Amino acid sequence: MLEILVPGTSWLLITMPLWLSFAHPAMVAYLIITFDVYWLYKSFTLALHAIQSFITLQAHIKLDWYSQAIKTPGFPRLYHAIIIPQYNEPIHILRRTLENLAKQDFPLKRLIVVLATEDKDPNARDTGTLLKQEFSNQFGHFLVTRHILHHGEVAGKSSNMAWAARQLVAALKGWHITVDQATVTSCDADALLHPKYFSALTCQFLTDPDREFHFYQGAILFYSNIWRIPLPTRVLNTLGSIWNLALLSQQSRFINFSTYSLPLATAVRVGYWDVDVIPEDYHLFFKVYFALGEKVSTRGIFLPVLVDAAESRTFIGSLVNQYEQSKRWAWGVSDIPYVIRGVFLNGQISLSDRLRRLLFLLEHHIFWPSNWFILTLGSAIPPILNPAFSRTVLGHNLAQISSGILTLSAVFLLVVIIIDLRVKPPRPKEFASWKLPFLYLQWFTLPVVSFFLAALPGLDAHTRLMLGKRLEYRVTEKV
């Protein structure tokens, strides 16, 4: 029922101007204006938090985290395990990730790398053997796991992480390391952690009195290949990067995703990652939340984590890959019934905190596919469908009022553009200088790009869930 109700709410909002304008056009107009004001507020808060995160990020990049870490009680005994789940990933991508890990200023002998392969990957054995030969002497331990999909499991990152984490815990016993002495990082195969990441994590972890309740995450920026991808996907990934950066300053809304760290003991305590879900990050967060209570939250590590934006070897292929990736992210809506069930059945956590977190999640997912339709088409529909309403003052001015509010919202886009220019990697030599003006002109394509690469895949995921058509995990192609 909930799998129909939640995405059905998105469809209700999208179609609302069509069926409600005949009988209550004024109500539709007021709802649209209210949503426009809400969007203005969201644009303002995005700009505000992006500025705050950017300033903190610049300061934290300059800090000598390692010098602070070695002064922290517990430093000599702390290990960091990094699980890298991979399936059919190009070996040069995995090699790049491991080479980047070897640049950490934290003692490499206390980094434990777990390359989590899938048994159905025909190249898994050769890839694991080769990479272990190349990198095992650089880290304290290098473990290669092979996950066999069992009955009741769903193929994807979550089931692979669960298997790899169990193998890791078993191996730690042989290395005389307890789970209380280690953090575990879920690291995407293409994620490039900042060289100071584990020193900064060490400082935050060891000085955090409530660390057993906390996840830790850096700023996920889709900048590894940002200068190479086509204009439409560049716009979307730039906006997504600044959105992710701004999240670091919004602790009450921040939920770990993609690449993140947590105490290994916490993962063990709640029974690891679940094996029958696709959106492993949000699901693990709420699994820990329902088990440990309202102290559970995600703490920002104000350091960049560079990842690849969706890409292919052709223009159309890149658009298709971006669409599929957006759809997979939007499939997080499938986890909302699990959260709703937990909210109403868990009596150990205060009702206000449970409802607050649920509302944040509903807001994010319900408005994902619907906001484009409300913002771009909503104000034009009531006067067209109801000519009598178009002759009223409200009907005549609705489009102008909506346009004025959205124009004010666009002003805050300047903040996004400026921060993007300051944060992303320098322009490579192969990027022709005559293309630079398009970095500014590209923002005029945002309404079209956001429809095809954000709203539409979001609606696709919601509709699939509503119709009971499950989405299978699809690894994003790497170039």
N, C-alpha and C positions, 0 to 999 in steps of 0.2 A: 504494500500500500504506500509506504513512504517513498519507494523507488519510482512510483507514479506521481505522488503528490509534489515532491520537491521540484523535479524538472517541469511538472505541469504548471507550477507557479510561474516559472520563466515564460512558458507559452502563454499563460494568462496575461502577463504584463505586456508581452509583445502584441497580442491580438486585442487587448483592451480598447484602444482607440477605434478599432473597426466595429465592434459590436456594442459598445457603450455610447458611441457618439450619436446614435439615432434617438435614444431616449433621454440621455443625460449628458449632453455635450459640454455643459459648464463644468460638471464634475470631472470629465476627462481633462479639460483645460487646466483646472486647478491642480490636478494630479501631475500633469506634465510640467507646469511651472514649479511645483514643489520639487519634482525630480531634478529640474534644471538648477534650482538653488542648492540642492544636495550635491550636484555635480560641481558647482562652483566651490562649495565647501571642501569637497574631496580634492579638487585641484589646488586649492590654497594649502591644505594640510600636506599634500604631496610635496609642494614646493618648499614649505617650511621645514619638514623633516628631512628632505633631500639636502638642504643647506646645512642643517645641523649635523647630519651624518657625514657630509663632505668635509666639513671643518674638522670633525673628530677623526675621520679617516686620515686626513693629511697629517694631523698631529701624531697619530699612532704609528704611521709608517716610519716616522723619524725616531721613535722611541727605541732605546736599546732594551728590548724585552728580555733578552737572554741574561744580561747583567742583573736585572731585577729577579728573574726566575731562580738563579742560583742562590740567591739570598733567602728564598722562601723555604720554610720548613717542609720537609717531605720531598724536596727536589731530587735527591740522589736515588730515591726508590720509585719514582714515577716513570711509567712506560706509556707510550702511545701506540696503539694498534690502528692500522689503516687498512680497511677492507675495500678492495677495488673490484666490484662485481663486473664481469664482462661477458659478453656473448657476441661472437663474430666481429669483435672490434679489430680494426687494422693494427698490426703489431707496432707500426710507427707511432700511433696515437698512444698506446700503452707505454712504449719506450719513452716518449716525451714526458708522460706523467711521472714515470719513475725517475727519470733524469731530473725533473723539477723537484721531486721529493728529496733527492740527494743533495739539494742546495739548502736544505733547512739548516739554520744556525743552532738548532737543538742537537744534542749528541745523537748521531745517527745510530749508534749501537743500542740506543734505547727506543728506537723506532722498529715496530714489527709490521712488516708488509704482508698482507694476505691477498693474493691474487685469486679471486673467487670465480672459477670457470664453470661452464655448463657442460654436462656430459654430451648433450646433443650437438654441441659445437664440434664439427669435424676437425678443426684446427686447435682445439683446446689443449690437448696433450703436448703438441709440439711448441705451441706458444708459451705454455707454462714452463716447460723444460728450458727453452732458450732464454727466457727472461730471468729465470732463477739462476742460470749460469752467469748471466751478465751482471746481476745486481745483488745476489745473495751476500757477497763479501762487503757490500757497502752499508748494509743495515744489520741491526742486531739479529734479526731472524727474518726469513723469507719463506712463507708458507703458501703452497699452491693447493687449493681445494677444488674438488670436482663435484658439482651438485647434480644428482640424478633426480629427475622429476618423479615424485611418488603420487600415488592415488590421493586425490583430495587437495593437491597443491595446484597453484596457478603459476604458470611460467612467468617469470619476471624478476625484478630486482629484490622484492621482499622475500620470496622463498629462497633465493640464492643467498641473501644476507643472513637469513636464519640458519642455514646450513653452515655457512662459513664461520659465523660467530660461535656455533657449537664446537666446530673443529678447532677454532682458536682457543677456546676455554680448555679443551682437552689438552692441547699442546702446551699451554701455560703451566700446567701441573708438572710436565716434564722439564720445563725450564725454571721451575721453582719461583714462579711469579704468581701472586694471588690476583684475583679479579679486582680487589680493592686498590691495587697498585697501578691500574691501567685505565686509560680512556679508550674508546673505540670511535673511529671516524668512518662514516659511510662516505666514500669518495667516488664520485662518478669517474668513469674511465678517462674522460678528457679534462678533468678538473686540475687546474694548476694553482696549488696553494701558495700563498705568499711565503717567501723564505723565513719570515719571522712568525708564521702561523702557530707552530707548536710551542715556541717560547711564550707567545702571548697567551695561548690556551693554558699552558702550565701556570702562568701567573694568575689568570682568572680562576682556574680550577682549584689551585691550592689555597687561595685566599678567600674562596667562596664557602661560607659556613653551611650553605644549603646546596652544595654541589650535587648531592644525590638526586635532587629534584630538577636539575637544569640541563638543557641542551645548549650547545654553543655553536655559533655559525658566523662565518665571514660574509662579506658582500659578494653575492653571486653575480658576476658581470659577464655578459655574453660578448666579450671583447677579444677572444683569442684570434678570431678570424673576421672581425668586424669590418676591416678594410677590404675584404675579399668578396663578401657576400653581395647579392643584388640589392638594389635600392629598396624595394618593398620590404624585404626581410630585415634590412639594416634599420629602417625606421622602427619596426616593431621591437627588435631586440635592443635598440638603444633605449626606447621608452621602458622596456622591461628591466633593463639594467639599473636605470635610475630609480625605478619603483623598488627593486630589491635593495638598493642602497638606502633608500628612505626607510625601509622596514626596520633597519637596525636601531633606529631611534624610537620605535613604537613597540616597546616591550609588551604592552597589554594585548597587542594584535599579532605579535611575531610568532609564527609557527615554523619550525625547522623544515627545510625542504632541500632536495638535490644533494648537497654535500654538507655534512654537519657532524658534530661530535657530541658524545655523552659519556657518562661513567659506564664502563663495562659492567660494573656490579649492578647498575640500574637495569641495563638490558637483560641481564641474567635474572634479576629479581622478578621482572614482569613476564618472563617466558620468551624472550627474544622477539624478533620480528614475526609477524603472522605469515603463514605460507599460502593463504588463500585469498590474497588481495593484490591489487596492482599498485595503488597509491601508497607506497610503503612509508613515506615520511610523515604525512599528516596522521596516518593511521597509528604509527608508533607513538607519536606525540600524545594522542588521545588515549591510547592504551596505557601509557605511563600516567597520564592525568587521572584516569578513572581508578588506577591502582594506588596512586600515592597522594592524590589530593590537590588542592588549589595552589600549593606552593610550586607546582610544576609550571615552568615557563622556559622560553628560549632567550638566551643572552647573546647579544651581538658581539662579535669580534671585529673590530673596525679595521680590517685588513682585506684587500681584494682577493677574490678567488675567481680566476679567469676560466671560463668554459667556452666551448664552441657553440656558436649559433647554428641552427639547422642549415645544412648546405648540401649541395650535390654538384655534379660536374656540369650540369646544364642549368639554364635560367629556370625553366619550367620545373625541373627536378628539385631545385632549391625551394620553390614555392610549395610544391607537393610535400616535401619533407617538413617544411615549417607548419603547414596545415596539419599534418599527422602529429607533429609534436605538440601543437596547441590542443589538438583533440585529446591526446593522452593526458596532458595536464588538466584539461577540463573534466576528464573522467574522474577526477577527485570527487565529483558530485556523488559518485557511487558509494562513497564512504559516509555520507551524511546520515543515512539511516542507522548506521552503526553508532554514530555520535548521538543521535536523537534517542536511541534506545538506552545508551549509557546515561544520558542526562536525566531521563525519567526513572531509571531503575537504581541509580546510585544515590543512596541517601546519606552517605558519609561526607559529601561535599555540600557546601551551602548552595541553596537553590539559585540565589542571585548570581553566583560565580558560574554555575553550570549554564544558566540561561544567557549570560553575557557572552560566553565563549561560543555557544551555539549560534547566537545572533550574528556574531562576527563571521562565522563560517557560512551561514545562510546568505548574508549580505554579499560576500565575495562570490559565491557560486551562482546565486539566482540572478544577480545583476550582470554576470559575465556575458551571457549571450543576449541579454535583453536591453542593456543600456544603449547600444548603438541604435536600435530601432526607436526607442523612446526619444533619444536626443536628436536624431536626424530626420525622422519621419513623423514623430508624434504630433507636433504642433500643426502640421499641414493637413492631417486627416479629418479632424472634426468639422472645419468649415467646408470641406469638399463633400463629406457625406451628409451633412445637415445644412443646407443652404440658408435656412431660417436663422441658424446660429451664426452664420457668417455675417449677417446683417446687424448683429448686436455689437456693442462696443468691445466686449471681451473677445468675441469671435473674430472681429476685424483686426484686433491688435495682438492676438495670440502669437502669431509667427514673429512679430517684431519684438515682443517681450522675451520670447524664448531665445531669439537670435541675440538680443542684447546681453542676456545672462551668459550665454555660451561664449560670446566674444570676450567678456570679462574673464571667463575661465581660461581662454586661450592665452591671456597675458602671462599666466603662470607657466606656460610652456617655455617661455624664454629662460626661466630658471633651469629647466631640464636641459635645454640646448647648451647653456653656458657650462653647467656642471659636466655634461657629457664631453665637451671639448677639453675640459681640465683633467678628466679621469682616464679616458680611454688611451690606449698605447699610441705613441707617436706615429705619424703617417709614414708608411714604408716607402722606399724609393720607387718601387714599381707602381705606386698609386699616382697617376698623372696629376699634375697640379691643375690642369684645366677642369678636372672633375670636382675641385673643392667647392665651387658655388653650389653644386647640387647637394652638398651636405646641409645647406640651408633651405634650398627649394624643396628638398625631399619631404619636409614637414607639411607641405600643402597636400601631399598625397595621403595623409593620415586617415581621413574619413574613408577612403576607398580601401586602403590597406587593412585598417582595423576591421572592416566588414568581412573581407575574404579570409583573413588570417587570424582573426580573434573571435568575432561574433559568430561567424558561420561554423567553424569547428567546435566552438562551445555549444552551439545549438545542436550540432550533430551528436556530440557526446550525450547531451541531455535527452535527446530523442531516442537514442539507442537504449539508454537506461530505462526510459519510460515504456518502451516496447519490449523490453526484456532481451535485447540483442547485446550480449556481452562483448566487451572490447578486449581483444587480445593484446598483450604487450608487444610493442613494435620498437626495436632498437633504432634510434636515429642514425642515419648513414653518416659516416665520417669521411672527410676528404683529406 
